[in-house]
């Protein structure tokens, strides 16, 4: 007997931050909603193996590193601390569990039906899109008038390198190592490379980053990324720019990494215990059977959507997050999910792509929103620049965290904020002020004239905004 078809207003494929947030908002607005998730837990890459576990390890390793090196200037002397990596990993696992349990609770609270299993399209009939869900306990069929694809992304493999989880690893493995590697080599000087490189460096590994391009974080303002690179180097991270890995071989429990320079000239191989591949992610659309419902991909393999409505080539089907164009960031996916839910419920959803913040949770943290100087020059937009260091800031001094700077770029004629970049303590939180200012179309003057509690790190934002008009107070 064919399984009974369950009927919904909306089915969301994928329970990452984009998908589950979309489902919650849709449910809040009265849509009967199902969420299809193949993992045993909700939360996607971000909660299960990405943002959250890496932040847990970044926090723990930061504390360890402080104990090892950072506390004597505060007048605190400790016997040599001992690393209990298992306890650190257990803490991380516990945090993930608490959050995924919390998400299960949120699904129940919002009366969202969670269909456990791998979803794929079957087809479309009478204005209803049919979805098959292959679960551990058999398959189910569900249908809805609207479907959102939120299936996320997967690690891009490198030709010639087979991930074995032992010597050649991805971030999934790098957040769960049971021993501190002596030498960790990372391919890719992007966000994962810098965050996980920081974790293992702080825990005692030698870390080498091999990057194809001439610098790190190419989306960040040039001067700010050079500042960040200098600080990473001061911490002992090693970088090999304009090189690429062309192969790797296991040799007596280690991995020999073959590299070539930008002219394809062979360079001396590097021996490491672990080789982490972190060269970006690609959209995950495998086995979705998109052809059955006429959903088209872009040339780069992302689900093609209309930029305004996020509708795919099938008007009943939408897509959000890592599977469509744009930065692969949880908060970008979340905003898109909320927008679609609101549009479907007859409201006016909204995503302001000019105000997407980027954050790297290194030490010091790096965060930015809007454009950098090179982008503004290339676009012919006249601007003023204001910069202010953390060093003279009272709170930063009290914390012993003076490295870094805030840079604010504002339109030369209108003073409208165009880009804000922060390398410094608390950047991940400070950027929220910048995002709101850009969202409200504020001018540098608006930040400059607003109260910023004293003494706080946020005063560096105010000083940088004053510096746009050459009137910083503590410079
Ligand atoms: P990424 O796109 O941030 O960086 C990849 C880097 O690898 C780039 O610098 C690229 O030039 C380099 N690269 C590419 N091919 C290479 C090759 N063959 N050899 C050497 N270098 C090569 O990607 P990443 O770090 O893997 O992160 C994946 C995604 O996850 C990103 O979209 C990122 O935004 C997201 N993510 C975000 C985090 C955050 O918001 N804090 C944390 C971790 C990941």
Boltz pocket constraint, residues with backbone or C-beta under 6 A from the ligand:
constraints:
  - pocket:
      binder: B
      contacts: [[A, 51], [A, 158], [A, 187], [A, 188], [A, 189], [A, 190], [A, 191], [A, 192], [A, 193], [A, 195], [A, 210], [A, 211], [A, 212], [A, 213], [A, 215], [A, 216], [A, 217], [A, 218], [A, 243], [A, 244], [A, 245], [A, 277], [A, 278], [A, 279], [A, 280], [A, 281], [A, 327], [A, 328], [A, 329], [A, 358], [A, 359], [A, 360], [A, 361]]
      max_distance: 6.0
